[in-house]
Amino acid sequence: MASNEPADPIPQGMFATARQSFADLFIWKQRVEVTNEHGESRTEWQAPESIKNPISLMAQLSARDWLFFLVGLTAWTADAFDFHALSIQTVKLADYYGRSKTDISTAITLTLLLRSVGAACFGLAGDKYGRKWPMVLNMIILGVLQIATIYSKTFQQFLAVRSLFGLFMGGVYGNAIAMALEHCPVNARGLMSGILQQGYSLGYVFAACANLGVGGGTDTWKTVFWIAAGISIAVGLVRICFPESKAFIEAKKAGKRSLTAGEFWRETIAMLGKEWRMCIYCIILMTWFNFYSHTSQDSYTTFMLTSKELENTGASRASILMKTGACVGGTIIGYLSQFVGRRRAIIVAAFVSGVLIPAWILPQGERALSATGFFMQFFVQGAWGVIPIHLNELSPPAFRSSFPGLTYQLGNMISSPSAQIVNAVSESISVTSASGHRVNAYGPVMGVATAIIAVGIMVTTAIGPEKRGRRFESVVAGVDEAANAKAIDLENAGQEPGKSKDEMIELADQKK
């Protein structure tokens, strides 16, 4: 096969790499590092793919691929419903426990803080033992903890349960996206990544619908938590009925031997020692992104109830439309990232969201707030729609369950006080509403914070790496290096037309 035009190699050193990455944004072709079956690497320019019909891209997934994708999407949606069942009902919980809205948002901080611990434990378990049983355990325990929240009599018990909830919530993301995306064809990943990420927004929409359905009474928050518990436990039980990830099983079979638990941990530590710069970069990027979403959404219903003085029904409807925009934007921009590049898609979406801030916080009335909220979240979650596949492509191939989940949740941990900060600052400052009342300054606080964050995302993304189109399907942690090398051979052979799977295996063995 004809090779592409050679490119200068990726330089050593963070500053040199950052300069090259920034310059590459203005070159339409993408600099790609390619490794052949003999472990030899070269850097070349690859032309971007032409835009393809999304229906034809989705048709590339087999029925089994769709099954695993939908299970991953459902788990991530249930996870988000569990989380937003609290954030969208901050005002009700403040009345129920007789605490300020800032005090209630302490529970959000604790949940996000402990998610990184769960990400590390369950992500590594997913890489070593498979995607199935860690996810089953996660989802059932999350449902039980939602029920425990309902029976928390004191505010201290409430905080304790939500802390434990965060521990188990952290384990869902990494295993869900690995299971959902590792079966996807390479050129369909951008689209499917965008759809998958919107499980988070769907969870918000479902929580807002539940909140709208139960009404504005103080005790109605418990009903929403019962619904969340039922969904999480149901997802866990359904997951039991389906097999382990096909990619994980095949990669295990390709190995000469499985590593022991001790060897697996040593391999993990070695990976961190080698990839620490990439780890730090992804944690910084995820910190910005988690500030981005939590600052722009967690207090938005509270903003409409207090600063805009809407009723619970109107605020809930506006929240539903806002996150509907998120679902649409994440899918579309995630899809386009396959053709314009991951980093360009993120930067443009973050820029447009910054421009929209005045239109987002200044309007009055449910209709105007619904429309501007729709477009704001279209671009906020549009940038987020690129993240699942971008993180997977940046991950060391054998750690696609632990690396994305861990870096994502560490970013969550660092940004965990975001809702608490927004509530605390907003409650300490008063502004005059359209009705002439003095109200909490949620609008200005969220606007300024989101503008700063959007700039941070653009700068961090512009100087960071991109590995769009990276092939990693058959590589897995827990097998020796020879096995992973053979798996890479199969990937490379798989790109040669006209060869069956058995012929590809034979070819790989001959090359060894």
ChimeraX attribute file (.defattr): number of C-alpha atoms within 10 A of each C-alpha:
attribute: neighborCount
match mode: 1-to-1
recipient: residues
	/A:1	4
	/A:2	4
	/A:3	8
	/A:4	12
	/A:5	11
	/A:6	13
	/A:7	15
	/A:8	13
	/A:9	15
	/A:10	17
	/A:11	12
	/A:12	8
	/A:13	9
	/A:14	12
	/A:15	11
	/A:16	12
	/A:17	17
	/A:18	19
	/A:19	14
	/A:20	20
	/A:21	20
	/A:22	18
	/A:23	12
	/A:24	17
	/A:25	15
	/A:26	10
	/A:27	10
	/A:28	13
	/A:29	16
	/A:30	20
	/A:31	24
	/A:32	22
	/A:33	17
	/A:34	13
	/A:35	15
	/A:36	14
	/A:37	18
	/A:38	12
	/A:39	10
	/A:40	8
	/A:41	12
	/A:42	14
	/A:43	17
	/A:44	19
	/A:45	18
	/A:46	17
	/A:47	13
	/A:48	15
	/A:49	12
	/A:50	9
	/A:51	11
	/A:52	14
	/A:53	8
	/A:54	14
	/A:55	8
	/A:56	10
	/A:57	19
	/A:58	16
	/A:59	11
	/A:60	14
	/A:61	16
	/A:62	12
	/A:63	10
	/A:64	12
	/A:65	19
	/A:66	18
	/A:67	14
	/A:68	26
	/A:69	25
	/A:70	16
	/A:71	20
	/A:72	27
	/A:73	25
	/A:74	21
	/A:75	29
	/A:76	30
	/A:77	26
	/A:78	30
	/A:79	29
	/A:80	25
	/A:81	30
	/A:82	28
	/A:83	25
	/A:84	26
	/A:85	26
	/A:86	25
	/A:87	25
	/A:88	24
	/A:89	26
	/A:90	24
	/A:91	23
	/A:92	19
	/A:93	24
	/A:94	18
	/A:95	15
	/A:96	15
	/A:97	15
	/A:98	12
	/A:99	13
	/A:100	16
	/A:101	22
	/A:102	19
	/A:103	19
	/A:104	27
	/A:105	28
	/A:106	21
	/A:107	27
	/A:108	26
	/A:109	24
	/A:110	22
	/A:111	27
	/A:112	30
	/A:113	23
	/A:114	24
	/A:115	30
	/A:116	28
	/A:117	21
	/A:118	24
	/A:119	32
	/A:120	24
	/A:121	17
	/A:122	32
	/A:123	33
	/A:124	27
	/A:125	19
	/A:126	28
	/A:127	23
	/A:128	25
	/A:129	18
	/A:130	23
	/A:131	25
	/A:132	20
	/A:133	17
	/A:134	20
	/A:135	28
	/A:136	21
	/A:137	19
	/A:138	25
	/A:139	29
	/A:140	20
	/A:141	20
	/A:142	28
	/A:143	27
	/A:144	16
	/A:145	22
	/A:146	26
	/A:147	19
	/A:148	18
	/A:149	21
	/A:150	16
	/A:151	13
	/A:152	14
	/A:153	11
	/A:154	9
	/A:155	18
	/A:156	11
	/A:157	14
	/A:158	18
	/A:159	22
	/A:160	15
	/A:161	22
	/A:162	26
	/A:163	23
	/A:164	18
	/A:165	29
	/A:166	26
	/A:167	24
	/A:168	27
	/A:169	30
	/A:170	31
	/A:171	33
	/A:172	30
	/A:173	31
	/A:174	33
	/A:175	30
	/A:176	27
	/A:177	28
	/A:178	30
	/A:179	29
	/A:180	22
	/A:181	26
	/A:182	25
	/A:183	22
	/A:184	23
	/A:185	19
	/A:186	17
	/A:187	17
	/A:188	21
	/A:189	27
	/A:190	33
	/A:191	24
	/A:192	26
	/A:193	30
	/A:194	30
	/A:195	24
	/A:196	32
	/A:197	28
	/A:198	29
	/A:199	23
	/A:200	25
	/A:201	27
	/A:202	24
	/A:203	25
	/A:204	31
	/A:205	26
	/A:206	22
	/A:207	30
	/A:208	27
	/A:209	17
	/A:210	21
	/A:211	23
	/A:212	19
	/A:213	14
	/A:214	15
	/A:215	14
	/A:216	17
	/A:217	11
	/A:218	15
	/A:219	14
	/A:220	18
	/A:221	24
	/A:222	19
	/A:223	16
	/A:224	27
	/A:225	27
	/A:226	18
	/A:227	19
	/A:228	28
	/A:229	24
	/A:230	17
	/A:231	22
	/A:232	27
	/A:233	21
	/A:234	17
	/A:235	24
	/A:236	24
	/A:237	14
	/A:238	11
	/A:239	21
	/A:240	14
	/A:241	9
	/A:242	12
	/A:243	11
	/A:244	17
	/A:245	19
	/A:246	17
	/A:247	18
	/A:248	24
	/A:249	15
	/A:250	14
	/A:251	21
	/A:252	24
	/A:253	13
	/A:254	18
	/A:255	21
	/A:256	13
	/A:257	13
	/A:258	16
	/A:259	16
	/A:260	12
	/A:261	11
	/A:262	9
	/A:263	14
	/A:264	19
	/A:265	15
	/A:266	12
	/A:267	17
	/A:268	19
	/A:269	13
	/A:270	12
	/A:271	15
	/A:272	15
	/A:273	11
	/A:274	12
	/A:275	13
	/A:276	13
	/A:277	13
	/A:278	17
	/A:279	21
	/A:280	14
	/A:281	17
	/A:282	27
	/A:283	22
	/A:284	20
	/A:285	23
	/A:286	26
	/A:287	24
	/A:288	23
	/A:289	26
	/A:290	25
	/A:291	24
	/A:292	26
	/A:293	17
	/A:294	21
	/A:295	25
	/A:296	23
	/A:297	24
	/A:298	24
	/A:299	26
	/A:300	24
	/A:301	25
	/A:302	24
	/A:303	23
	/A:304	25
	/A:305	18
	/A:306	18
	/A:307	25
	/A:308	25
	/A:309	20
	/A:310	19
	/A:311	13
	/A:312	20
	/A:313	19
	/A:314	20
	/A:315	25
	/A:316	29
	/A:317	19
	/A:318	27
	/A:319	28
	/A:320	24
	/A:321	22
	/A:322	26
	/A:323	29
	/A:324	22
	/A:325	25
	/A:326	32
	/A:327	27
	/A:328	23
	/A:329	28
	/A:330	33
	/A:331	26
	/A:332	21
	/A:333	29
	/A:334	35
	/A:335	29
	/A:336	21
	/A:337	26
	/A:338	26
	/A:339	19
	/A:340	18
	/A:341	24
	/A:342	26
	/A:343	27
	/A:344	19
	/A:345	23
	/A:346	26
	/A:347	19
	/A:348	16
	/A:349	24
	/A:350	28
	/A:351	18
	/A:352	16
	/A:353	22
	/A:354	22
	/A:355	13
	/A:356	17
	/A:357	21
	/A:358	14
	/A:359	15
	/A:360	24
	/A:361	23
	/A:362	14
	/A:363	16
	/A:364	15
	/A:365	15
	/A:366	20
	/A:367	14
	/A:368	16
	/A:369	23
	/A:370	24
	/A:371	17
	/A:372	23
	/A:373	28
	/A:374	24
	/A:375	23
	/A:376	28
	/A:377	28
	/A:378	28
	/A:379	28
	/A:380	28
	/A:381	33
	/A:382	32
	/A:383	32
	/A:384	32
	/A:385	35
	/A:386	33
	/A:387	26
	/A:388	26
	/A:389	30
	/A:390	27
	/A:391	22
	/A:392	26
	/A:393	19
	/A:394	19
	/A:395	23
	/A:396	22
	/A:397	20
	/A:398	22
	/A:399	24
	/A:400	30
	/A:401	34
	/A:402	29
	/A:403	27
	/A:404	33
	/A:405	32
	/A:406	29
	/A:407	27
	/A:408	28
	/A:409	31
	/A:410	28
	/A:411	26
	/A:412	28
	/A:413	23
	/A:414	20
	/A:415	22
	/A:416	27
	/A:417	22
	/A:418	26
	/A:419	26
	/A:420	22
	/A:421	17
	/A:422	23
	/A:423	28
	/A:424	18
	/A:425	16
	/A:426	22
	/A:427	16
	/A:428	9
	/A:429	14
	/A:430	15
	/A:431	16
	/A:432	12
	/A:433	16
	/A:434	13
	/A:435	8
	/A:436	8
	/A:437	12
	/A:438	14
	/A:439	18
	/A:440	24
	/A:441	22
	/A:442	26
	/A:443	22
	/A:444	17
	/A:445	18
	/A:446	24
	/A:447	20
	/A:448	13
	/A:449	16
	/A:450	23
	/A:451	18
	/A:452	13
	/A:453	22
	/A:454	23
	/A:455	16
	/A:456	19
	/A:457	23
	/A:458	20
	/A:459	14
	/A:460	19
	/A:461	22
	/A:462	22
	/A:463	22
	/A:464	19
	/A:465	22
	/A:466	21
	/A:467	20
	/A:468	25
	/A:469	19
	/A:470	17
	/A:471	18
	/A:472	20
	/A:473	23
	/A:474	26
	/A:475	28
	/A:476	29
	/A:477	27
	/A:478	26
	/A:479	24
	/A:480	17
	/A:481	14
	/A:482	14
	/A:483	22
	/A:484	24
	/A:485	20
	/A:486	23
	/A:487	25
	/A:488	24
	/A:489	24
	/A:490	22
	/A:491	21
	/A:492	16
	/A:493	21
	/A:494	16
	/A:495	10
	/A:496	11
	/A:497	7
	/A:498	9
	/A:499	13
	/A:500	12
	/A:501	12
	/A:502	9
	/A:503	14
	/A:504	20
	/A:505	20
	/A:506	14
	/A:507	15
	/A:508	20
	/A:509	12
	/A:510	8
	/A:511	11
	/A:512	12
